[in-house]
Amino acid sequence: QVQLVESGGGLVQAGGSLRLSCAASGLTFRRYAMGWFRQAPGKEREFVASISWNGAITDNADSVKGRFTISRDNAKNTVYLQMNNLKPEDTAVYYCAASQAMAASIYYRETDNYDYWGQGTQVTVSS
């Protein structure tokens, strides 16, 4: 049974930092591209960042470029999202997802192109 478990969310002041983790089990992690998405109340789930199976290629939404960094450790079956200079508009539930497809980065911007999802972790940024 595949499980993706996010952790590291919480309440932080604007300008602060958080690091999210997503631990994967039940799959051959190194064969999957990974993505982070977020969903704010009343809004659709949106792409945040993705990383290729070997970590060589990353992609970020324009809204987080220069502030968020995605990385992975295949030995630990874990993907990370380092979030710096957080803003109130970053408040959302953050989800990690796994995709077995081998494709260009733009492919991983779509929620439909992922095979597995975690349950999410809440990030709240106060002003």
Protein Blocks (a to p, Z undefined) as FASTA:
>chain_A
ZZdddehiacddehiacddddddehiafklpccddddddehiacddfbdcdfkopaccdd
fklgokaccdddfklopacdddehiafklgccddddddfbdcdfklmmpfklpfbdcebj
addddZZ
